[in-house]
């Protein structure tokens, strides 16, 4: 049984996933406690979408301790026809993301794409970051906890600030408009021909992709943090309680 520290107010959680989280040197914490810290404002807001707010939550008062990614799906809760439907969506989304993760893990460049950056032709790799563990608060809000934090700019941010520090070096380069467009085209082509028979309607826009450029290794890695820009649209059938598998 989870015992709340004396400085925290007990909160009611719907039974779902509630297991300890251990990320290397990050202290092991109950998922409930991590969510409570997020609710109490002990966080840094990384971004907001149509379905969720993405936060980095401190897992210790120790300044040297790590932080954990917490997605709060408040927008999804508001669109759900039943309190349990939002949790169903996140469970299905987590499963779908794991399917896509395995596909690209086996073949990270299924379309044999290449791109030229600063005169260097680079191979391309795509990777999909698995989602975190899900837990639902009694108010209907679902939280996803523990997804790997991916630093760096999104493809969308490159449109406004096309500078990047190359991986493995201290060299900062400024991308040309052609290079920025090529980065976005590579992502669009992959999403248009996703390497599985059952991509369904999931996709990844420039908002959810962070490229890593390594000119020394002649490689550009596209790290995809989300496979849906609008869960309430892609998983509308699940929100209504219909048993639909988007991967078929």
C-alpha positions as CSV (number, residue, x, y, z in Angstrom):
1,X,0.0,0.0,0.0
2,X,1.3,3.5,-0.9
3,X,1.6,5.8,2.1
4,X,1.5,9.5,1.3
5,X,4.3,11.6,2.9
6,X,3.0,13.9,5.6
7,X,3.5,17.0,3.5
8,X,1.1,15.7,0.8
9,X,-2.6,15.6,0.6
10,X,-4.0,12.2,-0.2
11,X,-5.6,11.9,-3.6
12,X,-7.9,9.3,-5.0
13,X,-6.7,7.3,-8.0
14,X,-8.6,4.8,-10.1
15,X,-7.0,1.3,-10.0
16,X,-4.8,1.1,-13.1
17,X,-1.0,0.8,-13.5
18,X,0.7,1.8,-10.3
19,X,4.3,0.4,-10.1
20,X,7.6,1.8,-8.9
21,X,9.5,3.8,-11.4
22,X,13.3,3.5,-11.5
23,X,15.4,5.4,-14.1
24,X,19.0,4.8,-13.3
25,X,20.0,7.2,-10.5
26,X,16.4,8.6,-10.2
27,X,14.9,7.6,-6.8
28,X,12.2,4.9,-7.0
29,X,8.8,6.6,-6.5
30,X,5.3,5.4,-6.7
31,X,3.5,6.7,-9.8
32,X,0.8,8.2,-7.6
33,X,3.4,10.4,-5.8
34,X,4.8,11.6,-9.1
35,X,1.4,12.6,-10.3
36,X,0.7,14.4,-7.0
37,X,3.9,16.4,-7.4
38,X,2.8,17.3,-10.9
39,X,-0.6,18.4,-9.6
40,X,1.0,20.5,-6.9
41,X,3.1,22.4,-9.4
42,X,6.5,20.9,-8.8
43,X,7.2,20.8,-12.5
44,X,8.4,22.4,-15.7
45,X,5.8,22.6,-18.5
46,X,7.4,21.5,-21.8
47,X,4.5,22.0,-24.1
48,X,0.7,21.8,-24.5
49,X,-1.3,20.0,-27.2
50,X,-4.9,19.4,-28.0
51,X,-5.1,16.4,-25.6
52,X,-2.4,16.9,-23.0
53,X,0.2,19.0,-21.2
54,X,3.7,17.6,-21.1
55,X,5.7,18.3,-17.9
56,X,9.0,17.5,-16.3
57,X,8.4,16.6,-12.7
58,X,11.0,16.7,-10.0
59,X,11.2,13.4,-8.2
60,X,13.2,14.6,-5.3
61,X,14.0,17.8,-3.4
62,X,17.7,17.1,-4.1
63,X,18.8,19.5,-6.8
64,X,21.0,16.8,-8.4
65,X,18.1,14.3,-8.7
66,X,16.5,13.5,-12.0
67,X,13.1,14.6,-13.4
68,X,10.4,12.5,-15.0
69,X,8.2,13.2,-18.0
70,X,4.5,13.4,-17.1
71,X,1.8,13.9,-19.6
72,X,-1.5,15.1,-18.2
73,X,-4.4,14.3,-20.6
74,X,-6.8,16.9,-19.4
75,X,-8.1,17.7,-22.9
76,X,-8.8,14.0,-23.5
77,X,-10.8,13.7,-20.3
78,X,-13.1,16.5,-21.4
79,X,-13.9,14.8,-24.7
80,X,-14.4,11.3,-23.2
81,X,-18.0,10.0,-23.2
82,X,-17.2,8.0,-20.0
83,X,-14.5,8.5,-17.3
84,X,-12.9,5.2,-18.2
85,X,-12.7,5.8,-21.9
86,X,-9.8,8.2,-21.7
87,X,-7.8,5.5,-19.9
88,X,-8.8,3.0,-22.6
89,X,-7.4,5.4,-25.2
90,X,-4.1,5.8,-23.5
91,X,-3.7,2.0,-23.0
92,X,-4.5,1.5,-26.7
93,X,-2.1,4.3,-27.7
94,X,0.7,2.9,-25.6
95,X,0.2,-0.5,-27.3
96,X,0.1,1.0,-30.8
97,X,3.3,3.0,-30.1
98,X,5.1,-0.1,-28.9
99,X,4.1,-1.9,-32.1
100,X,5.5,1.0,-34.2
101,X,8.6,1.1,-32.0
102,X,9.3,-2.5,-32.7
103,X,8.9,-2.1,-36.5
104,X,11.4,0.7,-36.7
105,X,13.7,-0.9,-34.2
106,X,14.1,-3.8,-36.6
107,X,14.6,-1.5,-39.6
108,X,15.3,2.2,-38.7
109,X,15.5,3.3,-42.3
110,X,12.8,1.2,-44.2
111,X,12.7,3.7,-47.1
112,X,16.5,4.0,-47.5
113,X,16.3,7.7,-47.1
114,X,19.3,10.0,-47.1
115,X,19.8,13.7,-46.5
116,X,22.7,16.2,-47.2
117,X,23.6,18.5,-44.3
118,X,26.5,21.1,-44.7
119,X,27.7,19.3,-47.7
120,X,27.8,15.9,-46.0
121,X,25.5,13.1,-47.2
122,X,24.0,11.4,-44.1
123,X,22.1,8.2,-43.6
124,X,18.7,8.5,-41.9
125,X,17.4,6.6,-38.9
126,X,13.9,6.8,-37.4
127,X,13.1,5.8,-33.8
128,X,9.9,5.9,-31.9
129,X,10.0,6.6,-28.1
130,X,7.7,4.3,-26.2
131,X,5.0,5.9,-24.0
132,X,5.1,5.9,-20.2
133,X,2.9,4.0,-17.7
134,X,-0.7,5.2,-17.3
135,X,-2.6,6.0,-14.2
136,X,-6.0,7.7,-13.8
137,X,-7.0,10.1,-11.1
138,X,-10.6,9.9,-9.7
139,X,-11.5,13.1,-11.5
140,X,-11.0,11.3,-14.8
141,X,-7.6,12.7,-15.8
142,X,-5.2,10.2,-17.2
143,X,-1.5,10.6,-16.6
144,X,1.3,8.9,-18.6
145,X,4.5,8.8,-16.6
146,X,8.1,7.9,-17.4
147,X,8.5,8.4,-21.2
148,X,12.1,9.0,-22.1
149,X,12.9,12.7,-22.2
150,X,14.3,13.6,-25.6
151,X,16.2,16.9,-25.6
152,X,16.6,19.2,-28.6
153,X,14.4,21.1,-31.0
154,X,11.4,19.8,-32.9
155,X,11.2,20.0,-36.6
156,X,8.6,22.8,-36.2
157,X,11.1,24.8,-34.1
158,X,13.7,24.6,-36.8
159,X,11.4,26.7,-39.0
160,X,11.9,29.6,-36.6
161,X,15.4,28.9,-35.3
162,X,17.4,26.6,-37.7
163,X,20.5,26.2,-35.4
164,X,21.6,22.9,-33.9
165,X,24.5,21.6,-32.0
166,X,25.8,18.5,-33.8
167,X,25.9,15.3,-31.7
168,X,29.3,14.2,-30.5
169,X,30.9,17.7,-31.0
170,X,30.6,21.2,-29.7
171,X,30.0,22.5,-33.2
172,X,26.9,24.5,-33.8
173,X,25.6,24.8,-37.4
174,X,22.9,26.8,-39.0
175,X,20.7,24.9,-41.4
176,X,19.7,26.4,-44.7
177,X,16.0,26.7,-45.5
178,X,16.5,23.8,-48.0
179,X,17.9,21.6,-45.3
180,X,15.1,22.4,-43.0
181,X,12.5,21.6,-45.7
182,X,14.4,18.4,-46.5
183,X,14.2,17.3,-42.8
184,X,10.4,17.9,-42.8
185,X,10.0,16.1,-46.1
186,X,11.8,13.0,-44.8
187,X,9.4,12.8,-41.9
188,X,6.3,13.4,-44.1
189,X,7.4,10.6,-46.6
190,X,7.9,8.1,-43.7
191,X,4.5,9.0,-42.3
192,X,2.9,8.7,-45.7
193,X,4.4,5.2,-46.2
194,X,4.7,3.9,-42.7
195,X,6.4,0.5,-42.7
196,X,3.5,-1.6,-41.5
197,X,0.3,-2.8,-43.0
198,X,-1.7,-1.3,-40.2
199,X,-0.7,2.3,-39.6
200,X,-4.3,3.4,-39.3
201,X,-4.6,7.2,-38.9
202,X,-1.7,7.7,-36.5
203,X,0.9,10.1,-37.7
204,X,3.7,12.3,-36.5
205,X,3.8,15.9,-37.3
206,X,6.8,18.3,-37.1
207,X,5.7,19.1,-33.6
208,X,6.5,15.6,-32.4
209,X,9.8,14.8,-34.1
210,X,13.3,15.9,-32.9
211,X,16.2,15.3,-35.3
212,X,19.7,14.6,-34.0
213,X,22.5,15.5,-36.5
214,X,25.9,13.8,-36.3
215,X,28.1,14.9,-39.2
216,X,31.1,12.9,-37.9
217,X,29.1,9.6,-38.2
218,X,27.2,10.9,-41.2
219,X,23.9,10.2,-39.6
220,X,20.6,12.0,-38.9
221,X,18.3,10.4,-36.3
222,X,14.6,11.3,-36.3
223,X,13.4,10.7,-32.8
224,X,9.6,10.5,-32.7
225,X,8.0,11.3,-29.3
226,X,4.3,10.9,-30.3
227,X,2.4,9.1,-33.1
228,X,-0.8,11.1,-32.8
229,X,-1.4,14.8,-33.0
230,X,-5.0,14.5,-31.8
231,X,-5.9,11.4,-29.8
232,X,-9.5,12.5,-29.6
233,X,-9.7,12.2,-33.4
234,X,-7.4,9.2,-34.0
235,X,-9.1,7.3,-31.2
236,X,-12.6,8.7,-31.4
237,X,-14.1,5.2,-31.6
238,X,-12.3,4.1,-28.4
239,X,-13.6,7.2,-26.7
240,X,-17.1,6.2,-27.6
241,X,-16.5,2.7,-26.3
242,X,-16.2,0.9,-29.6
243,X,-13.8,-2.1,-29.8
244,X,-11.7,-0.9,-32.7
245,X,-8.0,-1.8,-33.4
246,X,-6.5,1.0,-35.5
247,X,-3.7,-1.3,-36.6
248,X,-5.9,-3.4,-38.8
